[in-house]
Amino acid sequence: MSRIALLGCGGFIGSHFLDAFLLDPDVRIEGWDWTPAKILPHLTNPNFRFHSGDIYSQPDLEALLSRCDVVVSLAAICNPSQYNTKALDVIDSNFIQARKIADLCAKLGKWLIQFSTSEVYGQTLAHWTGAGDSNPALYEMGEEETPLLLGPIASQRWSYACAKQLLERYVYALHKEKGLYFTLIRPFNFLGPRMDFLPGRDGDGLPRVLACFTSSLLDRKPLPLVDGGGARRTFLAVEEAVAALRLMLERPGLARNQIFNLGNPANETTIRGLAESMRKAAADLTGDATYLSLPLVDVTAEEFYGEGYADSDRRMPRIDKALRLLDWEPRQGLPEILHRTLEYAFRIHGR
Ligand SMILES: NC(=O)c1ccc[n+]([C@@H]2O[C@H](COP(=O)([O-])OP(=O)(O)OC[C@H]3O[C@@H](n4cnc5c(N)ncnc54)[C@H](O)[C@@H]3O)[C@@H](O)[C@H]2O)c1
């Protein structure tokens, strides 16, 4: 039997982790989050125990972690609209608080699977050198060899990437100096149901791009494209990311003390391309072609996110390490992922 501590279990990835892992009767999960709103069906599962409230204020946290085999840490503020507007909170959440879990794991001799971000790579070498994108060595991102190139301090948007990078360096130092077993995961834009919230429906504020476009489609409003929507991203089905986690847990000897990119290089598109694909998915799903003509409107990053926002030009993962060590290969194409994701949103939130 394996016992897993899941920090941030009530969020997007955490909810999919529970869906998959609680199918296994030999798994026991202790989970922590502010709220269980996205994971209500699991609360009655005898193999899952939910602890609500702030993770770092739980008096029994150390005792409970000491009884688990592995600690999976998802908990973080990871919403781009806060990187430049609430940088203190972002740094606190992604480094100052998160390092406490790493310290505990080192002290207790527990394997820490820490979620980082593909944003640690920052801008591509192609961007900084102005060399264009004819040479993959200038834009592909590999775990061991690619430099992590963030922007200037006044561009506060890099607070998140920088805090995650420092957390990665801290975890690595704990490994070298205190023998911590670790795995660092750099997600490249996971997609699927239950990401963030839909403003005015089940939350307020500015969610990540998938929920932002979903919200526009449901309301039949224009889809906002920040700075023209030219930034390029790859997209991975969240269920395939969770499958990679399962393979890591099955192969600790190979997964420990590694950094893994998790992404799907075959699903690269611009943010404009994502908006167009989502309009198409909505039209296919509903049989209503008018979704195809919803306008895409340009807004500047400053108008949309406020002062100090910038975006990375491109995030193209190399995933050969996950293939080699875990035998993991993503297969779901972007249209299929978007269809499933929007099908869920339209079913839950109506048209
Ligand atoms: N989803 C992606 O594509 C993606 C991309 C890059 C990085 N990541 C990383 O993966 C992790 C999980 O991402 P997600 O998409 O599931 O985010 P999410 O916001 O949906 O989930 C994070 C969860 O952590 C909880 N949490 C944060 N601080 C807490 C605290 N102090 N006490 C209790 N609960 C707390 C939140 O309530 C939330 O439910 C994060 O570390 C994020 O930086 C995700």
The ligand as a Tripos MOL2 file, in Angstrom:
@<TRIPOS>MOLECULE
LIG
   44    48     1     0     0
SMALL
NO_CHARGES

@<TRIPOS>ATOM
      1 N1         -1.7000   23.8170  -14.4680 N.am      1 LIG1
      2 C1         -0.5830   24.0890  -15.1660 C.2       1 LIG1
      3 O1         -0.5550   24.0340  -16.3960 O.2       1 LIG1
      4 C2          0.6700   24.4750  -14.4280 C.ar      1 LIG1
      5 C3          1.6840   25.0830  -15.1700 C.ar      1 LIG1
      6 C4          2.8540   25.4260  -14.5120 C.ar      1 LIG1
      7 C5          3.0120   25.1360  -13.1680 C.ar      1 LIG1
      8 N2          2.0100   24.5390  -12.4730 N.ar      1 LIG1
      9 C6          2.2260   24.2790  -11.0410 C.3       1 LIG1
     10 O2          1.5060   23.1280  -10.6290 O.3       1 LIG1
     11 C7          0.9690   23.3300   -9.3250 C.3       1 LIG1
     12 C8         -0.5350   23.1020   -9.3140 C.3       1 LIG1
     13 O3         -1.1380   23.8680  -10.3190 O.3       1 LIG1
     14 P1         -2.7250   23.9130  -10.5140 P.3       1 LIG1
     15 O4         -2.9270   24.2820  -11.9340 O.co2     1 LIG1
     16 O5         -3.3630   22.7000   -9.9820 O.co2     1 LIG1
     17 O6         -3.0740   25.1830   -9.6090 O.3       1 LIG1
     18 P2         -4.3640   25.4430   -8.7110 P.3       1 LIG1
     19 O7         -4.3420   26.8690   -8.3140 O.co2     1 LIG1
     20 O8         -5.5790   24.9460   -9.3850 O.co2     1 LIG1
     21 O9         -4.0870   24.5290   -7.4340 O.3       1 LIG1
     22 C9         -3.2580   24.9110   -6.3710 C.3       1 LIG1
     23 C10        -4.0280   24.6290   -5.1020 C.3       1 LIG1
     24 O10        -3.1930   24.9220   -3.9820 O.3       1 LIG1
     25 C11        -4.0280   25.4740   -2.9810 C.3       1 LIG1
     26 N3         -3.2170   26.2350   -2.0400 N.ar      1 LIG1
     27 C12        -2.2670   27.1620   -2.3410 C.ar      1 LIG1
     28 N4         -1.7260   27.6370   -1.2120 N.ar      1 LIG1
     29 C13        -2.3420   27.0100   -0.1910 C.ar      1 LIG1
     30 C14        -2.2130   27.0990    1.2220 C.ar      1 LIG1
     31 N5         -1.3230   27.9160    1.7910 N.pl3     1 LIG1
     32 N6         -3.0060   26.3200    1.9740 N.ar      1 LIG1
     33 C15        -3.9350   25.5010    1.4170 C.ar      1 LIG1
     34 N7         -4.0790   25.3620    0.0700 N.ar      1 LIG1
     35 C16        -3.2820   26.1170   -0.7100 C.ar      1 LIG1
     36 C17        -5.0340   26.3380   -3.7330 C.3       1 LIG1
     37 O11        -6.1990   26.5540   -2.9640 O.3       1 LIG1
     38 C18        -5.2860   25.5140   -4.9730 C.3       1 LIG1
     39 O12        -6.4310   24.6920   -4.8490 O.3       1 LIG1
     40 C19         1.3800   24.7260   -8.8970 C.3       1 LIG1
     41 O13         2.5350   24.6290   -8.0960 O.3       1 LIG1
     42 C20         1.7120   25.4220  -10.1970 C.3       1 LIG1
     43 O14         2.6870   26.4390  -10.0010 O.3       1 LIG1
     44 C21         0.8340   24.2190  -13.0790 C.ar      1 LIG1
@<TRIPOS>BOND
     1     1     2 1
     2     2     3 2
     3     2     4 1
     4     4     5 ar
     5     4    44 ar
     6     5     6 ar
     7     6     7 ar
     8     7     8 ar
     9     8     9 1
    10     8    44 ar
    11     9    10 1
    12     9    42 1
    13    10    11 1
    14    11    12 1
    15    11    40 1
    16    12    13 1
    17    13    14 1
    18    14    15 2
    19    14    16 1
    20    14    17 1
    21    17    18 1
    22    18    19 2
    23    18    20 1
    24    18    21 1
    25    21    22 1
    26    22    23 1
    27    23    24 1
    28    23    38 1
    29    24    25 1
    30    25    26 1
    31    25    36 1
    32    26    27 ar
    33    26    35 ar
    34    27    28 ar
    35    28    29 ar
    36    29    30 ar
    37    29    35 ar
    38    30    31 1
    39    30    32 ar
    40    32    33 ar
    41    33    34 ar
    42    34    35 ar
    43    36    37 1
    44    36    38 1
    45    38    39 1
    46    40    41 1
    47    40    42 1
    48    42    43 1
@<TRIPOS>SUBSTRUCTURE
     1 LIG1         1 GROUP 0 **** ****
